[in-house]
């Protein structure tokens, strides 16, 4: 048995990449577990959960002053790049803007830990598209997702 006789404060020493990887893993694990349980209780439970988890992010972005599709893709890309380590490029204007995932940390983590088959991947893609659409409506926008192989492009338009 090991004993620590003195109280020791642990200082943060992880590098950014390790923090992002663990954050993506924690987020993904929690969301996959929650969705698995909620799916057993029906679509209404899933929709309620998604609405409740969407609200804090919508509030955050609105408080940041997001008003246009370009503002939104910039804010989302900055968040996902810094927090999860995704690789994203954005382009567009005040009326229509695009967020292109060159590498999505959450998707990659889901594939690594989720052991999803093709049907489950398709359901996840459809669920993501529904979430994007619902999120866009919170800002008075339309939102859609197009998938090309492992690359997703999210579009928000007024």
DANORGI-V887372 format. One record per backbone hydrogen bond with DSSP energy under -1.0 kcal/mol. CO is the residue of the C=O (numbers start at 1). NH is the residue of the N-H. If there is no record, write none. Layout:
CO	NH
CO	NH
//
This chain:
15	19
16	20
17	21
18	22
19	23
20	24
21	25
22	26
23	27
24	28
25	29
26	30
27	31
28	32
29	33
30	34
31	35
32	36
33	37
34	38
35	39
38	41
42	46
43	47
44	48
45	49
46	50
47	51
48	52
49	53
50	54
51	55
54	58
55	59
56	60
57	61
58	62
59	63
60	64
61	66
62	65
68	72
69	73
70	74
71	75
72	76
73	77
74	78
75	79
76	80
77	81
78	82
79	83
80	84
80	85
80	86
87	102
87	103
89	100
91	98
95	158
96	93
97	156
98	91
99	154
100	89
103	87
104	108
105	109
106	110
107	111
108	112
109	113
110	114
117	121
118	122
119	123
120	124
121	125
122	126
123	127
124	128
125	129
126	130
127	131
128	132
129	133
130	134
131	135
132	136
133	137
136	139
136	141
137	140
142	157
144	155
146	153
148	151
151	148
152	101
153	146
154	99
155	144
156	97
157	142
//
